[in-house]
Each structure stands twice: as C-alpha cells, then as structure tokens.
Amino acid sequence: MSRTTTITFLGAGSVVFTRELLSDLLGFNDLGPLHISLHDINPERLETAVAIANATAAQLGRSVTVTSSMDRRAALAGATYVINSIQVGMHEATVRDIEIPASFGLRQTIADTIGIGGIFRALRTFPVLEGIARDILEICPDAWLLNYTNPMAMNIAYLHAIAPSLKVLGLCHSVYWTVRGLCEVIDVPFDEVSYWSAGVNHQAWVLRWERDGQSLYPLLDAKIAADPELRRRVRVDMYRRLGYYPTETSEHSSEYVPWYLKHDQEIDRLRIAVGAYIGISEDNLREYDQTRATLAAGEPLAMDRDSTEYAPQVIHSMETGTKRTIFANVANHGYITNLPNNYAVEVPTSIDELGAHPMYVGDLPLQCAALNRSFVSVGELTVQAAVTGNPMLIRNAAMIDPNTAATLTLDQIWALCDALTTAHGELLAEPLRATLA
C-alpha cells in the first residue's frame, strides 16, 4: 500500500493560495494517498479552508483526507510537507505599514519586501516563524517547509540563522510570470523558450532568455523602441539602463531603489501606483467573502488550472521522482559568488525524489550584484536585529534602505521607526519594542 503523504497548510485561511495550491496539487493523478492538514488561528477562516479543500477534491473527483486544527503542533503531526502562507497582523497591519510612512512623506507601493514596510512585516513575522521552525524540528523534522510568506528573502535568511538544519525552500512565482509576460510582449510561445534567472527574491534578473539557442532580448529591444507606452514602466526603464530584465512587477521594483518614488514626475512618467497594496489587500478580503458565499450556496469554486504554483510541483517531484527545475529561495552557500553567503538568494533549483538541489550560478553581472547588495543589506540588518534583540539595527536597516534614505532625513527615519514600533506593539518581539528617537 502506498504511504500517505501529509501536507500541512499553515495560514490555511489565505483562501486564494489554499484554493490554487489544492487545485494544482489534486490535479496530479499519480500521487498516492493524500492527507491535507489545515491550520489557522482564525476559526472562521479555518472552517472556510476546510470547505475549500473538500469542495476542491469533490470538483476534481479526488478522494483525500482533510483535517483541521487551531493547534499548530497537532496540525504538524506526521507532516511530510508544510506550506506556510501566514500573514501576521493581517490587513490592519498592512494598512499601518503604508499609511504611517505616508504620513511622514514616504511613498511605498506594496511594502512587503524591503523598505520600511518590509522591515516591519519581517519583524512581526519572525516570532511566529521561530515557533514554526521549533515545532517542525520537534514534531516532523524530516518535513520540507515550503514558504510563501513575505518578505521572502528576510524570512528564509532568518530561518537559516535560527534553524540551519531545517529543510526549507522559499517559493515565489515571479520568475515564471515575468518570462511568460515577456514572451507575450514579443509574441513568442512560452513553451518554445528556455531561461536562466538568479538574484534575490523580487529582484532577480533574467540572465538568459532564448529560443533555439538565440537570445530573445533583441526582439524585446525592438518592441520597446517601437512602443512609447511600453517604456512607461519601471522595470522596462531599469532593463534599459541595466541590461537585464528584473523579475518582479514595476510596482514592487519601484520601491527597492532610490530613483522613482521620491519624484512626482517619475511617478507620472512610469505610472506608479503609490499605495497599491492597500487596494490589493481589500480585494483579498472581498474575495474571501465571495468564496464563503459561493461555498454556502453550494456552487462550484472557480479554479485556475494554470496557476502553476511551485509547491505542488515540488511535492509531485519529490514524491514521484519527476525531475523539474524551478527558481527557489535558499541560503546562499556559494551559489551566487558576488552576493553575501548565508543570506537568501533566488537560484535555479533542481527537484527530484532526493530533494532540492540549488544550482551554482557564479558571479552576477556587476551592476546587478551591486543593486542586489543594497537590497540584501536591508535584510541582513533586519535579521540581525531580530536574532540579537537589538532595536538599533532596525533603525540602521531603515537608514540604508534605498527608497527610505532618498526621501527622509535621519531624524524622520528614527521617528518613523518609533511610530511603527508603537503601532505594531505586541506583534514585535519584546526586545524590539523600544523607542529610540
């Protein structure tokens, strides 16, 4: 008899991820028996996640075991894989991370990766990650932790710092969808291309993008030259000046650098949606309500069978031996040689029945590595603030953050850190709750 594979979802009440991941996972017909174990700290959201799991299985004609628990340790019992999509503080914390800096004159778009919003999202997520890591190592030490929670790079670096023996991959779809989008721009079928990307999550670089051994960048250059509207995007602007296409959206990319958000004319020229994530977060709340209504009415769930998320592919490859290459976030053990060791990098990673095998990349192009290093410095200081309990390092991270430093004085940066520290309160680890301005 085939062994049962137990997949634990932490933050299962994140209905979009839970629905799409389950749809992709249950779409594989060659997996053995599956046990879906769901955990959330919100009882209503957990109930909704159970209903989603059962409805998805029914719609796809799959027989799976679904259990749930508000006790994380109980949900982890017997886990083979743990999928993490928690959001500490939920929508209210997201609003604070954007609106409080805005009151200081600091513009952000998504505020979940670096920048002042990314720093504080990390600081309120780390205490929960520490508990998750401790529980996994005690209860299911052989399980793979598949992390979707942002800030991805900081979270993976923090987990490596506190639990280096934990088997963890950070998963993000930005590389895949970037290349899909580029193929659409030049009207070349995605399944005819090959590509190679590396860097840090949300600021990796499409280093090679080819069809039949020929670079497709010249076709992109021609499209950009012919279309003034295409040039009105941040990452197209960055590509034209750096020579390699960045792998995250223009909204994300604009807040990782000092060049755009400070300037009204650049916001207009490049159509940057300041504060966009508040609207996205509100849309997620509406989608949650709509999903509950759909389930209550007994109507079928909408399923995106082309979501192509990595976690189901990782599970399928490890369980069946089907070899795949994905782009995963791991601690840098010499994979990218001109970025710091041990901080998280995003590199091509081979997946098979023996596990995950990050690939050697070597040096990034110098200009790409230089930009990545400023990105990494913010994360390194934030991780060290949490590991050492030193609130001064939070201020240091904000001081050297590119967008924050381009906009605010040092006194304003320190006052803003105090304001966010006070606003997030007990979500932060106790040693980091001090105000210093």
C-alpha positions in Angstrom: 0.0 0.0 0.0 1.3 3.5 -0.9 2.2 5.6 2.1 0.0 8.6 2.8 1.6 12.0 2.2 0.6 14.6 4.8 0.6 18.2 3.6 0.1 20.8 6.4 -1.1 24.2 5.4 -0.2 27.0 7.9 -2.3 30.1 7.3 -4.8 28.0 5.5 -7.3 30.8 5.8 -5.5 32.6 2.9 -8.2 31.4 0.6 -6.6 32.3 -2.7 -3.4 30.4 -2.0 -5.2 27.5 -0.4 -7.6 27.1 -3.3 -5.0 27.4 -6.0 -2.4 25.2 -4.4 -5.0 22.5 -3.7 -6.3 22.7 -7.3 -2.8 22.2 -8.7 -1.9 19.5 -6.2 -5.1 17.5 -6.7 -4.6 17.8 -10.5 -1.8 15.3 -10.3 -3.3 11.9 -10.8 -0.2 9.9 -10.0 0.2 11.0 -6.3 -0.6 8.4 -3.7 -3.0 8.9 -0.8 -3.0 12.5 0.5 -3.8 13.9 3.9 -4.5 17.6 3.9 -4.0 19.1 7.4 -5.2 22.7 7.8 -4.2 25.2 10.4 -5.2 28.8 11.0 -5.6 30.9 14.2 -9.0 32.3 13.0 -11.8 29.7 13.4 -14.0 31.1 10.7 -11.1 31.2 8.2 -10.1 27.6 9.2 -13.7 26.5 8.6 -13.6 28.1 5.2 -10.4 26.4 4.4 -11.8 23.0 5.2 -14.8 23.7 3.0 -12.5 24.8 0.1 -10.4 21.6 0.5 -13.5 19.3 0.4 -15.1 21.2 -2.4 -11.9 21.2 -4.5 -11.5 17.5 -4.0 -15.1 16.8 -4.9 -14.9 19.0 -8.1 -11.7 17.2 -9.2 -13.1 13.8 -8.3 -10.3 13.1 -5.9 -10.5 11.2 -2.5 -8.4 12.9 0.1 -8.4 13.1 3.9 -9.0 16.6 5.2 -8.4 17.5 8.9 -8.1 20.8 10.6 -6.8 22.2 13.9 -6.3 25.6 15.5 -3.4 23.9 17.4 -0.4 24.2 15.2 1.5 21.3 16.8 -1.4 19.0 16.2 -1.7 20.1 12.6 2.0 19.3 12.1 1.8 15.7 13.3 3.1 13.4 10.6 3.7 16.2 8.1 5.8 15.4 5.0 5.4 18.9 3.7 4.5 22.2 5.4 3.2 25.0 3.3 3.4 28.4 5.0 1.3 31.3 3.9 0.7 33.2 7.2 0.2 36.9 7.3 0.9 38.2 10.8 -1.3 41.2 11.6 -3.5 40.7 8.5 -5.0 43.7 6.6 -4.8 46.1 9.6 -1.0 45.7 9.8 -0.7 46.1 6.1 -2.5 49.4 6.3 -0.3 50.6 9.1 2.8 49.7 7.1 1.7 52.0 4.3 -0.3 54.8 5.9 2.1 55.6 8.8 5.1 56.1 6.5 2.9 58.1 4.1 2.2 60.5 6.9 6.0 61.1 7.0 6.0 61.7 3.3 7.4 58.3 2.4 5.8 56.7 -0.6 5.5 52.9 -1.0 3.6 50.6 -3.3 3.4 47.1 -1.9 5.5 47.4 1.3 6.1 43.7 1.9 9.7 43.0 0.8 12.3 45.7 1.8 11.6 49.3 2.6 10.2 50.3 5.9 7.1 48.2 5.3 9.1 45.1 4.5 11.3 45.6 7.6 8.3 45.7 9.9 6.5 42.9 8.2 9.6 40.8 8.8 9.8 41.8 12.4 6.3 40.8 13.2 6.6 37.6 11.2 9.9 36.4 12.7 8.5 35.4 16.2 5.9 33.2 14.5 8.5 31.7 12.2 10.6 30.9 15.2 7.8 28.9 16.7 7.0 27.1 13.4 10.7 26.1 13.0 10.9 24.8 16.6 7.7 22.8 16.2 8.7 21.3 12.8 12.2 20.2 14.2 10.5 18.6 17.1 7.4 17.1 15.6 8.2 16.4 11.9 12.0 17.0 11.5 12.1 15.4 8.0 9.4 17.6 6.6 10.1 20.3 4.0 8.9 23.8 4.8 7.7 25.4 1.6 7.4 29.1 2.4 5.2 31.6 0.5 5.1 34.3 3.2 6.8 37.7 2.5 9.3 39.2 3.0 10.6 36.1 1.3 14.3 36.7 1.4 14.4 38.0 5.0 12.2 35.1 6.2 14.5 32.5 4.6 17.6 34.2 5.9 16.1 34.4 9.4 15.1 30.7 9.3 18.6 29.8 8.3 20.1 31.9 11.1 17.9 30.3 13.8 17.4 26.8 12.5 20.1 25.9 9.9 19.1 22.2 9.9 15.5 23.0 8.8 14.7 21.8 5.2 13.2 25.0 3.7 12.5 26.4 0.3 11.1 29.8 -0.4 8.7 29.7 -3.3 7.6 32.7 -5.5 6.1 32.7 -9.0 7.7 36.0 -10.1 10.3 34.5 -12.4 7.8 32.3 -14.2 5.3 35.0 -14.7 8.0 37.5 -15.8 9.1 35.3 -18.6 5.6 34.4 -19.6 4.8 38.1 -19.8 8.0 38.8 -21.8 7.1 36.1 -24.3 3.7 37.7 -24.8 5.3 41.1 -25.5 7.4 39.6 -28.3 4.7 37.1 -29.4 6.9 34.0 -28.9 5.3 30.9 -27.4 6.4 30.4 -23.8 6.9 26.6 -24.3 9.5 27.3 -27.0 11.9 29.3 -24.8 14.5 28.5 -22.2 15.6 30.9 -19.5 18.0 31.3 -16.6 17.5 33.7 -13.7 19.2 34.5 -10.5 19.5 37.2 -7.8 17.3 37.8 -4.8 13.6 37.3 -4.5 11.7 40.2 -6.1 15.0 41.5 -7.6 16.4 38.6 -9.6 17.5 39.0 -13.2 16.6 37.2 -16.4 20.2 36.4 -17.3 19.4 34.3 -20.4 16.2 34.1 -22.4 16.5 32.1 -25.6 14.7 30.2 -28.3 16.8 27.7 -30.4 19.9 29.0 -28.8 19.3 32.6 -29.8 18.8 35.4 -27.3 15.3 36.9 -27.4 16.5 40.2 -25.8 17.0 41.8 -29.3 13.3 41.2 -30.1 12.3 42.8 -26.8 14.6 45.8 -27.5 12.8 46.3 -30.8 9.4 46.2 -29.2 10.5 48.7 -26.5 12.0 51.1 -29.1 8.7 51.0 -31.1 6.3 51.5 -28.3 6.5 54.6 -26.1 3.9 53.2 -23.7 5.9 50.1 -23.1 8.8 52.4 -21.9 6.4 53.9 -19.3 7.1 51.0 -16.9 9.6 50.9 -14.1 11.2 47.6 -14.9 11.4 48.4 -18.6 13.2 51.6 -17.5 15.5 49.5 -15.3 16.2 47.0 -18.0 17.2 49.7 -20.5 19.7 51.1 -18.0 21.0 47.8 -16.5 20.9 45.4 -19.4 19.0 42.6 -17.7 15.2 42.4 -17.0 14.2 42.3 -13.3 11.8 39.6 -12.2 9.2 41.5 -10.2 6.5 43.9 -11.2 7.1 47.6 -11.7 5.0 48.4 -8.6 7.3 46.2 -6.5 10.5 47.2 -8.2 9.9 50.9 -7.8 10.3 50.8 -4.0 13.5 48.8 -3.9 15.6 51.6 -5.5 16.1 55.4 -4.8 15.2 56.7 -8.2 11.5 56.8 -8.6 9.1 57.3 -5.7 10.6 60.5 -4.4 9.9 62.3 -7.7 6.4 63.3 -8.8 7.4 63.4 -12.4 8.8 59.8 -12.3 5.5 58.6 -10.7 3.6 60.2 -13.6 6.1 59.1 -16.3 6.1 55.5 -15.2 2.5 55.2 -14.0 3.5 54.0 -10.5 0.5 53.1 -8.3 1.5 54.5 -4.9 0.0 52.6 -2.0 -1.4 49.9 -4.3 -1.2 47.1 -1.8 -4.0 48.5 0.4 -6.4 48.0 -2.6 -5.0 44.6 -3.3 -5.4 43.6 0.4 -9.0 44.9 0.3 -9.6 42.9 -2.8 -8.4 39.8 -0.9 -10.9 40.4 1.8 -13.7 40.7 -0.7 -12.6 37.5 -2.4 -12.7 35.8 0.9 -16.3 36.9 1.5 -17.2 35.9 -2.1 -15.7 32.4 -1.6 -17.7 31.9 1.6 -20.8 32.9 -0.2 -20.0 30.5 -3.1 -19.5 27.6 -0.6 -22.7 28.4 1.3 -24.7 28.4 -1.9 -23.2 25.0 -2.9 -21.8 26.5 -6.1 -18.6 25.2 -7.7 -15.4 27.1 -6.9 -13.6 28.9 -9.6 -10.3 27.1 -10.2 -7.3 28.5 -12.1 -5.8 25.3 -13.6 -2.9 27.4 -15.0 -1.8 28.8 -11.7 1.5 26.8 -12.0 2.5 27.4 -8.3 5.7 25.7 -7.3 4.7 24.0 -4.1 2.5 21.3 -5.8 5.3 20.8 -8.4 7.9 20.4 -5.6 5.7 17.8 -3.8 5.0 16.0 -7.0 8.7 15.8 -8.0 9.8 14.6 -4.6 7.0 12.0 -4.3 7.3 10.6 -7.9 10.9 11.4 -8.9 9.7 13.6 -11.8 12.7 15.9 -12.3 12.0 19.7 -12.6 13.9 22.9 -12.4 12.3 25.8 -10.5 13.6 29.1 -9.1 13.7 28.8 -5.3 14.9 30.9 -2.4 17.7 29.3 -0.3 20.5 30.3 1.9 23.5 31.3 -0.3 26.2 28.7 0.1 28.4 29.9 -2.7 25.6 29.7 -5.4 26.0 33.4 -6.3 29.6 34.3 -5.7 29.3 38.1 -5.6 26.5 38.2 -3.0 26.9 37.5 0.7 27.0 33.9 1.9 24.1 32.7 4.1 21.7 35.4 3.1 18.8 34.2 0.9 19.2 34.1 -2.9 16.9 33.0 -5.6 18.6 30.5 -7.9 17.7 27.7 -10.3 17.0 24.6 -8.3 16.6 21.0 -9.4 13.9 19.0 -7.7 13.7 15.2 -7.6 13.0 12.3 -5.3 16.2 13.1 -3.3 15.1 16.6 -2.5 16.1 20.1 -3.7 19.4 20.9 -5.3 20.2 24.6 -5.8 22.5 25.3 -8.7 25.8 27.2 -8.9 25.4 30.5 -10.7 28.7 32.2 -10.1 29.0 36.0 -10.4 26.0 38.1 -11.4 26.7 40.9 -13.8 28.4 43.6 -11.7 25.6 46.2 -11.9 23.0 43.6 -10.9 25.0 42.4 -8.0 25.6 46.0 -6.9 21.9 46.7 -6.8 21.2 43.3 -5.0 23.8 44.1 -2.4 21.9 47.3 -1.3 18.7 45.1 -1.2 20.5 42.4 0.8 22.0 44.9 3.3 18.5 46.0 4.5 17.6 42.3 5.1 20.8 41.4 6.8 20.4 44.2 9.3 16.7 43.3 9.9 17.5 39.7 10.5 20.3 40.6 12.9 18.0 43.0 14.8 15.7 40.0 15.5 18.5 37.5 16.2 20.3 39.8 18.6 17.3 41.7 20.0 18.9 45.0 19.1 16.4 47.7 18.2 19.2 50.0 17.0 19.7 47.7 14.0 16.1 48.3 12.9 16.9 52.0 12.5 20.2 51.1 10.7 18.3 48.9 8.2 15.9 51.8 7.6 18.7 54.3 7.2 20.4 52.4 4.4 17.1 51.3 2.7 17.3 53.0 -0.8 13.9 54.5 -1.0 13.7 55.5 2.6 17.1 57.1 2.6 16.3 59.0 -0.6 13.2 60.5 0.9 13.6 61.2 4.7 16.1 62.7 7.0 17.7 60.6 9.6 15.6 62.2 12.4 12.5 61.4 10.4 13.6 57.8 9.8 14.1 57.3 13.5 10.8 58.9 14.4 9.1 56.7 11.8 10.6 53.6 13.2 9.4 54.6 16.6 5.9 55.2 15.3 5.7 51.8 13.6 7.2 50.1 16.6 4.4 51.6 18.8 1.7 50.8 16.2 2.7 47.1 15.9 3.2 46.7 19.6 3.0 43.1 20.8 3.3 41.7 17.3 7.1 42.5 17.7 9.4 40.5 19.9 9.7 42.1 23.3 13.3 43.3 23.0 12.5 45.2 19.8 9.6 47.3 21.2 11.8 50.0 22.5 11.5 53.5 21.0 14.8 55.3 20.5 14.2 58.7 18.9 
